[in-house]
Amino acid sequence: MSNASDGLAVCVAGMHRSGTSMVARILSECGVYLGESDELLPPAKDNVAGHFEHQEFVQLNDDVLATLGGAWDVVPPRYAIWRRRRLEPLRARAASLVERMRPHAPWGWKDPRTSLTLPFWLDVVPDLRLVVCVRDVVAVAHSLLVRDHSSELFGMRLWAAYNRRVLAASPRGRTLVTRYESYFDDVRAEIVRLVAFLGLEADRDTIARAAETVERSLRHHRVDYDPAGLPRGVARCRREVLRRAAAET
């Protein structure tokens, strides 16, 4: 008898600084293969617990974005043609990487850039499940300001662009929106929801170990503000993100 997670492929996406590393670490604790330790990006000053990002997936996403005239902080045009011929070499690299990962199922990768390149990956992994991590827009903007010295307005607009793109391209019925803040309100409940969505074989002890990886001391940039003061497009995106997250609770 096969498990529900047999053959599972899952991607953790969402805007940078939105808890994607935290969620990827949780999934790793619950049995999702993300790659060998020497294939993952090492911890850094801005992410001391580790990024849990496979270097080849990150490089592929950077190359796809560059081919389309973008970067992680330069969103490619909406009219990007995902089947264009110049993406074929990258699609071949992606298919080869996926074939190496599949025998380790349940498997997956985490990279916020996938929020911008999701149509490319759905061509390569048609049965992909998606976990979209969302965090309060102002908290993300403050985090980017501290890390990259970008303006708060730039951070908010980038947050909106990432969330619009990933939610527009996300496969219906195979996408879970998970809120960063939920892991600090009731971590076990949110992990149970995540595990159930993916059909992972995670018992109570496994979920408890995964919950222990959520470090409350790393939760920064909580800000009180009036949503009415947000730029109109950002406010509209914020409402849609919160609606999607609430609808799937």
N, C-alpha and C positions, 0 to 999 in steps of 0.2 A: 504493500500500500504506500503510495507516494505522499509526501508532505505538501501542504499548500504552497510552500516556498520553493519547491523543486523547480529549478530553471529560472527563479526570480532574478530580474535585473532591476535595480533601483538607482535613481539619481537624486542626490540632495542638492537642490538649487535654492535660489533666492538672492536678495541683495547682499553684498559684502557687509560684514559687521552685524549680521542678523541671526547669528547662532548656528550657522551651517556646520562649523567645526564641532560644536557641542553635539548636534544631532548626529553627525557622522560617527562621532566617538560612541554614542549610545548604540547606534546600529551595529558598529563593530563588536561591542560587548554582547549584543544579542545575536551574533552569528553571521553577520553580513561581511563577506570578504571584500576588502578594499585594496588589496595588493600586499606584496611583501614589504617589510619594514624599510628596506633600502630603496624601494620604489616610491615611497611617500616623501613629501616635502618635510624637512625637519622643523621642529619648533622654532619660533622667532620671538623677538622682543614683544611684538604686538599680539602674539598668540602662543603663550608659553606652554600650553598644554598640547600643542601640535595642531597642524592644519588638517590632517587626515585627507590630504589631497594626493592622488596619484600623479606623479610628475608628467607622465605621457598624456593623460587626459587634459591637464592644464596646458601643456605645450600645443596640443591639437586645437584646443579652444582659442589660444592666442593666435595660432596660424590661420584658423578659419576667420576670426575677426579681422586680422590684418588683410587677408585676401579680399574681404568685403569693405575695406577702408575704415575699419574700426579698431577698437582696443577695449580693455576692460572698463575704461572710463570714457570711451567715445562710442556711443551706441550707433551701430550701422544703420543705414536707411531702412525704413519699413518695407520698401519694395525690393529688398535683397532677394535674388533668385537663388534658392538653395540647391537647385539641381544643375547649376551652371557648370560648364565643362572644367573650368579651372579649379573647381573643388574636388574633382575626381581623385587626384593623388591623395588628398587629405581623407577622402571617404575610404579609400583603400587602406590607408594607415589605420583609420578608426576601426574598420572591419577586422583587420588583423589583431588589433589590441583586444577587441571584444571577444574574438575566438579564443584568445589566451585566458580571458577571465571566466568565460562561461563554465568550464569544468569545475570551478570553485563555487558554483551557485549554492545558496543565495549570494550574489555578488553585486557590487555597485561602485559608484564613484561620487565624490563630492567636489563640486566646483561652482561657485556663484556665476562664473562666466556662462555656464550652460543656460542660464536664464535668457541669454541673448542668442545662443546658438542651438536652442532646442530643436527647431525644424531639421537641422543637419543630423542630429543624433537620432531622431525618430525614424529617419530613413535607414539608419544602420541598426537600430534596436527597436523594431516596431512594437514589441510587447513591453516596452519600458514602463515602469511605474515611477511616479515623480513625487517627491516630498519637497514642498515649497516652504521654506522658513521665512517668516515675516516678523519684523520688529518695528516698534514705533518709529515713525519717520524722523522725528526730531532727535531721538536718541542715536539713530544711525548717522544723521548729519553731524552731530557733535562728535561722534567717534571718528568719522572721517576727517573732521577738522583737526582733531588732536593728532591723528596718525599722519595725514598727508598735507595738512595746512591748507586744505581746500575751503572755499567759502561754505557757509551753512546753506545758502540758496542752491549752490551747485550740488551739494550732497542730497538735498531734498528732491531736486529734479532728477538726479541719477536714480534715487530710490524709486521714484514714480516710473521712470523708464524701464527699469529692471522688472518691477512687478507687473506693469502692463504687458510687457513682452512675454514673460513666462506664463502668465495666466491666460493670455490670448492663445498661446501655442500648446498649452497643457492638454494631454489626452483626457477626454471626458470619461469619468468612471475610474480612472487610474491615477488620480492626483489627490494628494492630501495637503491641505494648507495647515501648517502648525505654527503657533505663535510663540515666539521667544519667551514672552512673559509667563506663559503657562507653565514652563519648567521651573519657575520660582514660586508659583502659586500652589501647584500640586504636581510635583514631578512624576510620581508614580502613575497617576491617572493619565498624564499625557504620554508617557512611555507605553502604557497599556494600549492606548488608542493607536499609537504608531505601530506597535507590534501586531495588533489585530488587523489593521489596514493591509499590512504586508503579508499576513499569514505566517509569521515567524514562529518557530517552536521555541519560545522563551518562557521558562517556568518562573515561579515567584522569586527564587534566589537570583536568577539571571537578571530579572528586572530590578531587584534591589541593588545588585552590583552596578548595573547601568546607572541607576539613580545616584549612586555615590560619586559618579564622575562629574556631576553638575556642581560646579564650585560657585557658591553664592558670592564669594569675595571678588570674582571676576566680573560681576554685573556692575557696569559703570554707566555713566551718562544718562541717568534717569532725570527727566526734566518735566516740570509742570508747565503747561502752556494752554492757551485757548485755541482749539482747532479752527475756530473762525478766522484766526489770523494767518492761516496757511495760504500760500498761493492757490488760486482756484483749481488748477489742474491737479496739484498735489493733494488738495483736500478731497477732490472727487475720487482720486485713486485710493486714498486712505479709506474712504467709505466702502469702496468696492472690496478692498482687501479684507477689511473687518467683516463685511457681509459674508464673503467666501469662507473665512475661518469659522464664523459662527454657524453657518449652514452645515458644516461638516462635523460639528461637535456632537 
